[in-house]
Amino acid sequence: MDALKAEIASKRKVLEDPVAAARPTKYMKRGDLERLKEEQERKAREEKRKTEEEATAKRKAEEAATRVAAAQAKAAVEAMAKAQSSSKSPSKSPGLLVAELQDAIMSDAQMKEQYAISNEETIRRLRSKGQPIRLFAESDKDRRLRLRALELLDEKDHERLGGQNDFKKALEDVENIEREMHSKGSKGKKKAAASGEDGVGEGGVLDLDLVKTDPDKLYPIIYYALKRILKEWGESMDERPVEIKQSRQGKLAAATQVQSAEYLKPLFKQLRSRSLPQDVLARIAEIVHHVQKRQYQRANDSYLRLSIGNAPWPIGVTMVGIHERSAREKISADQVAHVLNDEVSRKYIQSLKRLITFSQTKYPPADISQLMG
C-alpha cells in the first residue's frame, strides 16, 4: 500500500512540474518537440540580452573613467603651468615638466589603456614634433606616455595662445622691441648696405646653368642671397624716422618683416640640409637670378610658376588616368601648385614674394618695363 502511494505521488509530481513533464520519453509528440525548441531559443535570447547589457554597462563605465582621467590630466597640466608661471624660482625645464606630467598620466590605468597606438604612429608623431623617437632604456609604453604628455603640453599652449594669430604676435614683438629701444635711448640705426651696379646686394649673379650642371652649388648661393635681402629689409625698417615707426602703418610694415623672417626659417633649414625638391629649387634659383639682375617682371613670373604653376589643373594632379594621353607632358610634376602642398610651403612662398617687392622698392630697375605689377 505504501509503495502504491509513493508511485501515485511521483506521477502527480511529474505532472505538476512542466520541465519534468517536458523531459523526453520513449515517444514524443511533434508539438512537444516544438515547445521544447521554443523554450531553448527563449533562454538563449535572454542570456544574449543579459550579456549585451553587461557589456554596455562595462563600456559606459570605462568611458566615464577615461573622461575623468583626461580631465585629471588636463587639470594637472594647468596646475603645473600655473605653478611654473607664478613661482619666483627659475622655471622648470621642458623635459622635467614632461616627466612630471608623464608620471601623472601613468598613475591612471584607464588612461594607459585608452592611449594605445601603434609604434609606427608613435614614431611619426614624435618626429613631427622634433623629439627623439626613443630615449635610453625607454619601453614602448613609456614612449607612448611621453608622446601623450607632449601633446597635452601643446594643447595647453594652444589654449593659452588661443585667438592670437602669428601676425598679431609679430606686431606685439615689434612693439616690445620698440619699447626696449626707446627705454635704452637707442634709435637702432645700423650701417646701410651699399648697392652695386651688378644687382641686389654684394656678390655675383647666380648662374642658372647650375640648375642642370651642379645643383648642390645653388643651395649656399640662394641661402646667402635671401639672407642678405632679409637683412637689408630689417635694416631699412630700423632706419625709418621715429614718427613713421610709431605710426600704425609703420608698425604693420615692421610686423610684416618679422613675420616674413619667421616664415622663411623652414626654407633656410631645407637649404642648409640640401633637402629642397629639385623643381622648387629651380624656381627659387630663377627668382634669385632675376632679382639680382633687377628683372622683377621675370622674377614675378617665376614666383607664379612656383606658387600656382602653369599646368591645366594646378592642384597637384600629375596622373589623370591609367592611360598615357597626348597632352600628358603638360601635367608634369614641375608645373604643379606648390603653394597648395602644405601650410609651411605657402608661408615661405608668400614671404619670397615680399622679398621681391622689397628689392624692387630699394633697387628699382633701369628699365621701367621690368617693374613688377
DOVO-510083 format. One line per 3 residues: number of its first residue (from 1); their letters; for each residue y, x, z of C-alpha. Coordinates in nm, 4 decimals. Example, Ala and Ser with C-alpha at 12.3 -4.5 7.8 and 13.67 -1.06 7.14 Angstrom:
2
1> as> -0.4500:1.2300:0.7800 ~ -0.1060:1.3670:0.7140 $
END
This chain:
373
1> mda> 0.0000:0.0000:0.0000 ~ 0.2422:0.2828:0.0813 ~ 0.1577:0.4555:-0.2443 $
4> lka> 0.2382:0.1381:-0.4361 ~ 0.5752:0.1021:-0.2608 ~ 0.6620:0.4651:-0.3387 $
7> eia> 0.5784:0.4148:-0.7069 ~ 0.7961:0.0999:-0.7229 ~ 1.0848:0.2842:-0.5572 $
10> skr> 1.0624:0.5736:-0.8053 ~ 1.0620:0.3334:-1.1010 ~ 1.3657:0.1489:-0.9595 $
13> kvl> 1.5485:0.4806:-0.9117 ~ 1.4807:0.5801:-1.2725 ~ 1.6202:0.2508:-1.3982 $
16> edp> 1.9342:0.2804:-1.1846 ~ 2.0060:0.6447:-1.2925 ~ 2.1338:0.6452:-1.6584 $
19> vaa> 2.0793:1.0190:-1.7021 ~ 1.7262:0.9973:-1.5815 ~ 1.6741:0.6856:-1.7906 $
22> arp> 1.8031:0.8701:-2.0975 ~ 1.5532:1.1515:-2.0468 ~ 1.3172:1.1511:-2.3481 $
25> tky> 0.9656:1.0357:-2.3024 ~ 0.6810:1.0340:-2.5440 ~ 0.8528:0.7743:-2.7663 $
28> mkr> 1.2298:0.7132:-2.8026 ~ 1.4352:0.4617:-2.9967 ~ 1.6920:0.5648:-3.2593 $
31> gdl> 1.9703:0.4034:-3.0558 ~ 1.8754:0.6149:-2.7546 ~ 1.8917:0.9301:-2.9663 $
34> erl> 2.2377:0.8393:-3.0967 ~ 2.3575:0.7598:-2.7460 ~ 2.2364:1.0981:-2.6206 $
37> kee> 2.4098:1.2730:-2.9114 ~ 2.7403:1.0958:-2.8449 ~ 2.7162:1.1884:-2.4773 $
40> qer> 2.6695:1.5565:-2.5611 ~ 2.9645:1.5523:-2.8040 ~ 3.1875:1.3881:-2.5435 $
43> kar> 3.1005:1.6544:-2.2880 ~ 3.1697:1.9310:-2.5431 ~ 3.5121:1.7803:-2.6238 $
46> eek> 3.6027:1.7603:-2.2576 ~ 3.5044:2.1214:-2.1979 ~ 3.7048:2.2369:-2.5017 $
49> rkt> 4.0127:2.0409:-2.3918 ~ 3.9874:2.1839:-2.0432 ~ 3.9598:2.5377:-2.1814 $
52> eee> 4.2659:2.4886:-2.4057 ~ 4.4699:2.3544:-2.1154 ~ 4.3802:2.6552:-1.9036 $
55> ata> 4.4700:2.8953:-2.1879 ~ 4.8046:2.7188:-2.2436 ~ 4.8905:2.7343:-1.8757 $
58> krk> 4.7987:3.1039:-1.8635 ~ 5.0114:3.1812:-2.1712 ~ 5.3124:2.9984:-2.0278 $
61> aee> 5.2766:3.1910:-1.7043 ~ 5.2659:3.5216:-1.8958 ~ 5.5745:3.4283:-2.0984 $
64> aat> 5.7619:3.3353:-1.7834 ~ 5.6611:3.6649:-1.6226 ~ 5.7732:3.8552:-1.9341 $
67> rva> 6.1133:3.6845:-1.9301 ~ 6.1549:3.7658:-1.5644 ~ 6.0588:4.1300:-1.6283 $
70> aaq> 6.3050:4.1563:-1.9170 ~ 6.5805:4.0091:-1.7018 ~ 6.4990:4.2559:-1.4254 $
73> aka> 6.5061:4.5493:-1.6684 ~ 6.8394:4.4340:-1.8099 ~ 6.9789:4.3939:-1.4599 $
76> ave> 6.8583:4.7459:-1.3794 ~ 7.0425:4.8818:-1.6842 ~ 7.3629:4.7028:-1.5852 $
79> ama> 7.3352:4.8204:-1.2260 ~ 7.2795:5.1833:-1.3273 ~ 7.5648:5.1712:-1.5789 $
82> kaq> 7.7952:5.0168:-1.3195 ~ 7.6977:5.2730:-1.0587 ~ 7.7491:5.5538:-1.3076 $
85> sss> 8.0966:5.4303:-1.4074 ~ 8.2133:5.3609:-1.0507 ~ 8.0789:5.6779:-0.8930 $
88> ksp> 8.3201:5.9669:-0.8422 ~ 8.0447:6.2240:-0.8731 ~ 7.9577:6.3748:-1.2145 $
91> sks> 7.7832:6.1244:-1.4386 ~ 7.4108:6.1424:-1.4848 ~ 7.2702:6.2910:-1.7982 $
94> pgl> 7.1248:6.0500:-2.0576 ~ 6.7788:6.1973:-2.0029 ~ 6.7901:6.1266:-1.6291 $
97> lva> 6.9177:5.7745:-1.6924 ~ 6.6356:5.7100:-1.9396 ~ 6.3804:5.8445:-1.6902 $
100> elq> 6.5059:5.6131:-1.4136 ~ 6.5013:5.3151:-1.6471 ~ 6.1523:5.4102:-1.7653 $
103> dai> 6.0302:5.4074:-1.4034 ~ 6.1842:5.0633:-1.3581 ~ 6.0004:4.9328:-1.6624 $
106> msd> 5.6696:5.0912:-1.5555 ~ 5.6847:4.9020:-1.2254 ~ 5.6081:4.5777:-1.4092 $
109> aqm> 5.2619:4.5462:-1.5632 ~ 5.3606:4.2466:-1.7731 ~ 5.6363:4.4462:-1.9469 $
112> keq> 5.3939:4.7263:-2.0299 ~ 5.1529:4.4784:-2.1888 ~ 5.4268:4.2955:-2.3769 $
115> yai> 5.5809:4.6107:-2.5281 ~ 5.2662:4.7309:-2.7069 ~ 5.3465:4.8568:-3.0576 $
118> sne> 5.1603:5.0930:-3.2863 ~ 5.2050:5.4688:-3.2697 ~ 5.3432:5.4779:-3.6242 $
121> eti> 5.6134:5.2237:-3.5399 ~ 5.6988:5.4126:-3.2218 ~ 5.7383:5.7396:-3.4143 $
124> rrl> 5.9532:5.5693:-3.6781 ~ 6.1899:5.4191:-3.4212 ~ 6.2223:5.7426:-3.2251 $
127> rsk> 6.3043:5.9377:-3.5411 ~ 6.5643:5.6820:-3.6422 ~ 6.7336:5.7390:-3.3041 $
130> gqp> 6.7167:6.1176:-3.3404 ~ 6.4795:6.1527:-3.0452 ~ 6.1685:6.3747:-3.0196 $
133> irl> 5.8547:6.1867:-3.1133 ~ 5.6623:6.3289:-2.8161 ~ 5.7589:6.5161:-2.5014 $
136> fae> 5.5415:6.7699:-2.3259 ~ 5.2327:6.6098:-2.1650 ~ 5.3552:6.2626:-2.2682 $
139> sdk> 5.0956:5.9953:-2.3369 ~ 5.1286:5.7178:-2.5936 ~ 5.2072:5.4649:-2.3231 $
142> drr> 5.4817:5.6861:-2.1760 ~ 5.6263:5.7361:-2.5229 ~ 5.6478:5.3605:-2.5802 $
145> lrl> 5.8153:5.3145:-2.2424 ~ 6.0673:5.5880:-2.3266 ~ 6.1460:5.4125:-2.6542 $
148> ral> 6.1938:5.0831:-2.4707 ~ 6.4310:5.2498:-2.2234 ~ 6.6366:5.3959:-2.5096 $
151> ell> 6.6550:5.0584:-2.6824 ~ 6.7707:4.8912:-2.3610 ~ 7.0464:5.1518:-2.3280 $
154> dek> 7.1516:5.0906:-2.6877 ~ 7.1620:4.7161:-2.6260 ~ 7.3772:4.7728:-2.3194 $
157> dhe> 7.6188:4.9938:-2.5146 ~ 7.6337:4.7332:-2.7916 ~ 7.7181:4.4601:-2.5419 $
160> rlg> 7.9803:4.6814:-2.3790 ~ 8.1429:4.7515:-2.7146 ~ 8.0916:4.4005:-2.8479 $
163> gqn> 8.3737:4.2635:-3.0596 ~ 8.5092:4.6114:-3.1444 ~ 8.4768:4.7375:-3.4993 $
166> dfk> 8.4915:5.1022:-3.5941 ~ 8.8432:5.0730:-3.7416 ~ 8.9773:4.9374:-3.4134 $
169> kal> 8.8046:5.2198:-3.2297 ~ 8.9614:5.4739:-3.4685 ~ 9.3013:5.3142:-3.4128 $
172> edv> 9.2595:5.3439:-3.0363 ~ 9.1591:5.7104:-3.0748 ~ 9.4729:5.7779:-3.2780 $
175> eni> 9.6913:5.6110:-3.0164 ~ 9.5268:5.8137:-2.7395 ~ 9.5827:6.1385:-2.9291 $
178> ere> 9.9461:6.0494:-2.9938 ~ 9.9922:5.9686:-2.6258 ~ 9.8442:6.3012:-2.5205 $
181> mhs> 10.0550:6.4935:-2.7693 ~ 10.3676:6.3112:-2.6547 ~ 10.2920:6.3887:-2.2897 $
184> kgs> 10.2486:6.7591:-2.3732 ~ 10.5695:6.7635:-2.5758 ~ 10.3937:6.8867:-2.8890 $
187> kgk> 10.4717:6.7456:-3.2248 ~ 10.1351:6.8501:-3.3579 ~ 10.2687:7.0347:-3.6583 $
190> kka> 10.0311:7.2548:-3.8450 ~ 10.0674:7.5006:-4.1241 ~ 10.0646:7.3295:-4.4632 $
193> aas> 9.8122:7.4435:-4.7144 ~ 9.9580:7.5845:-5.0326 ~ 9.8575:7.4186:-5.3553 $
196> ged> 9.7515:7.6255:-5.6540 ~ 9.8132:7.5667:-6.0185 ~ 9.4430:7.5557:-6.0985 $
199> gvg> 9.3673:7.2488:-5.8919 ~ 9.3494:7.0970:-5.5462 ~ 9.3261:7.3451:-5.2625 $
202> egg> 9.2082:7.7022:-5.2898 ~ 8.9183:7.8453:-5.4843 ~ 8.7936:7.7930:-5.8382 $
205> vld> 8.6975:7.4765:-6.0194 ~ 8.3413:7.3500:-5.9795 ~ 8.1236:7.4168:-6.2837 $
208> ldl> 7.9362:7.1050:-6.3957 ~ 7.6738:7.3159:-6.5719 ~ 7.5316:7.3969:-6.2280 $
211> vkt> 7.4000:7.0395:-6.2103 ~ 7.1284:7.1336:-6.4611 ~ 7.1007:7.5102:-6.4156 $
214> dpd> 7.1245:7.5665:-6.0381 ~ 7.1828:7.2505:-5.8285 ~ 7.1438:7.4414:-5.4987 $
217> kly> 7.4749:7.6192:-5.5575 ~ 7.6537:7.2844:-5.5712 ~ 7.5915:7.1995:-5.2054 $
220> pii> 7.8254:7.4606:-5.0459 ~ 8.0896:7.4158:-5.3178 ~ 8.1040:7.0382:-5.2672 $
223> yya> 8.0870:7.0755:-4.8893 ~ 8.3862:7.3095:-4.8610 ~ 8.5866:7.1247:-5.1276 $
226> lkr> 8.5557:6.7914:-4.9447 ~ 8.6193:6.9599:-4.6083 ~ 8.9380:7.1154:-4.7482 $
229> ilk> 9.0688:6.7832:-4.8793 ~ 8.9860:6.6107:-4.5496 ~ 9.1639:6.8855:-4.3541 $
232> ewg> 9.4728:6.8593:-4.5743 ~ 9.4717:6.4833:-4.5217 ~ 9.4692:6.5300:-4.1446 $
235> esm> 9.7490:6.7881:-4.1644 ~ 9.9612:6.5539:-4.3755 ~ 9.9168:6.2868:-4.1087 $
238> der> 10.0410:6.5300:-3.8414 ~ 10.3396:6.6417:-4.0466 ~ 10.4934:6.2953:-4.0688 $
241> pve> 10.8091:6.2168:-3.8716 ~ 10.7676:6.0707:-3.5268 ~ 10.9186:5.7338:-3.6226 $
244> ikq> 10.6641:5.6954:-3.9018 ~ 10.3776:5.7931:-3.6706 ~ 10.4840:5.5342:-3.4145 $
247> srq> 10.5157:5.2541:-3.6707 ~ 10.2392:5.0070:-3.7334 ~ 10.1734:5.1297:-4.0879 $
250> gkl> 10.1705:5.4892:-3.9702 ~ 9.9092:5.4170:-3.7063 ~ 9.6946:5.2297:-3.9580 $
253> aaa> 9.7130:5.5230:-4.2018 ~ 9.6117:5.7681:-3.9283 ~ 9.3267:5.5394:-3.8203 $
256> tqv> 9.2055:5.5255:-4.1816 ~ 9.1939:5.9067:-4.1922 ~ 8.9996:5.9237:-3.8644 $
259> qsa> 8.7608:5.6540:-3.9834 ~ 8.7002:5.8321:-4.3146 ~ 8.6254:6.1593:-4.1348 $
262> eyl> 8.3688:5.9753:-3.9234 ~ 8.2132:5.8076:-4.2288 ~ 8.1772:6.1399:-4.4133 $
265> kpl> 7.9688:6.3031:-4.1394 ~ 7.6331:6.1788:-4.2796 ~ 7.7291:6.3137:-4.6235 $
268> fkq> 7.8203:6.6529:-4.4779 ~ 7.4921:6.6566:-4.2887 ~ 7.2960:6.5931:-4.6095 $
271> lrs> 7.4959:6.8613:-4.7886 ~ 7.4185:7.1160:-4.5162 ~ 7.0485:7.0309:-4.5227 $
274> rsl> 7.0468:7.0159:-4.9074 ~ 6.8716:6.6771:-4.8960 ~ 7.1074:6.4741:-5.1152 $
277> pqd> 6.9410:6.2840:-5.4043 ~ 6.9916:6.4514:-5.7408 ~ 7.1671:6.1559:-5.9034 $
280> vla> 7.4095:6.1209:-5.6110 ~ 7.4686:6.4973:-5.6109 ~ 7.5544:6.4907:-5.9830 $
283> ria> 7.8049:6.2062:-5.9421 ~ 7.9756:6.3689:-5.6414 ~ 7.9920:6.7001:-5.8308 $
286> eiv> 8.1699:6.5197:-6.1146 ~ 8.4162:6.3661:-5.8684 ~ 8.4964:6.7046:-5.7103 $
289> hhv> 8.5268:6.8704:-6.0530 ~ 8.7721:6.6115:-6.1888 ~ 8.9742:6.6066:-5.8641 $
292> qkr> 9.0108:6.9850:-5.8760 ~ 9.1343:6.9597:-6.2350 ~ 9.3636:6.6688:-6.1355 $
295> qyq> 9.1872:6.4331:-6.3750 ~ 9.1884:6.1395:-6.1364 ~ 9.1090:5.8778:-6.4005 $
298> ran> 8.7812:6.0530:-6.4808 ~ 8.7151:6.1057:-6.1107 ~ 8.7542:5.7303:-6.0608 $
301> dsy> 8.5075:5.6674:-6.3461 ~ 8.2533:5.8954:-6.1754 ~ 8.3167:5.7120:-5.8477 $
304> lrl> 8.2455:5.3786:-6.0167 ~ 7.9214:5.5119:-6.1648 ~ 7.8238:5.6340:-5.8188 $
307> sig> 7.9145:5.3144:-5.6376 ~ 7.8205:5.0247:-5.8672 ~ 7.6577:5.2068:-6.1599 $
310> nap> 7.6710:5.1059:-6.5255 ~ 7.3267:4.9506:-6.5617 ~ 7.2798:4.5914:-6.6873 $
313> wpi> 7.1560:4.4971:-6.3382 ~ 7.3382:4.7317:-6.0958 ~ 7.1433:4.6249:-5.7887 $
316> gvt> 6.8854:4.8987:-5.7619 ~ 6.6379:4.7440:-6.0088 ~ 6.4544:5.0130:-6.2083 $
319> mvg> 6.1459:4.8151:-6.3197 ~ 6.1859:4.4606:-6.4501 ~ 5.8352:4.4044:-6.5813 $
322> ihe> 5.4922:4.5507:-6.6336 ~ 5.5559:4.6405:-6.9987 ~ 5.7886:4.9005:-7.1452 $
325> rsa> 6.0849:4.7418:-7.3242 ~ 6.3131:4.8754:-7.5953 ~ 6.6156:4.8877:-7.3610 $
328> rek> 6.4188:5.0379:-7.0730 ~ 6.6227:5.3600:-7.0797 ~ 6.9366:5.1633:-6.9923 $
331> isa> 6.7992:5.0867:-6.6453 ~ 6.7249:5.4394:-6.5301 ~ 6.7384:5.5379:-6.1641 $
334> dqv> 7.0628:5.7353:-6.2005 ~ 7.2525:5.4217:-6.3030 ~ 7.1801:5.2007:-6.0051 $
337> ahv> 7.4323:5.0935:-5.7420 ~ 7.4035:5.3443:-5.4589 ~ 7.6666:5.1567:-5.2609 $
340> lnd> 7.4042:4.8853:-5.2072 ~ 7.1383:5.1204:-5.0711 ~ 7.2433:5.1066:-4.7078 $
343> evs> 7.5487:5.0879:-4.4849 ~ 7.5741:5.4652:-4.4395 ~ 7.5904:5.5268:-4.8152 $
346> rky> 7.8512:5.2560:-4.8579 ~ 8.0735:5.4104:-4.5926 ~ 8.0800:5.7655:-4.7232 $
349> iqs> 8.1159:5.6494:-5.0850 ~ 8.4168:5.4431:-4.9767 ~ 8.5573:5.7497:-4.7987 $
352> lkr> 8.5188:5.9542:-5.1185 ~ 8.7468:5.7042:-5.2935 ~ 9.0034:5.7519:-5.0159 $
355> lit> 8.9900:6.1286:-5.0669 ~ 9.0559:6.0784:-5.4397 ~ 9.3558:5.8582:-5.3604 $
358> fsq> 9.4985:6.1134:-5.1156 ~ 9.4504:6.4003:-5.3623 ~ 9.6328:6.2041:-5.6294 $
361> tky> 9.9215:6.1435:-5.3883 ~ 9.9528:6.5070:-5.2774 ~ 9.8690:6.6733:-5.6087 $
364> ppa> 9.9949:6.4455:-5.8875 ~ 9.8703:6.5341:-6.2370 ~ 10.0914:6.6806:-6.5057 $
367> dis> 9.9718:6.4150:-6.7475 ~ 10.0627:6.0668:-6.6276 ~ 9.7682:5.9212:-6.8206 $
370> qlm> 9.5328:6.0863:-6.5698 ~ 9.6662:5.8770:-6.2813 ~ 9.4084:5.6505:-6.1210 $
373> g> 9.4780:5.2789:-6.1184 $
END
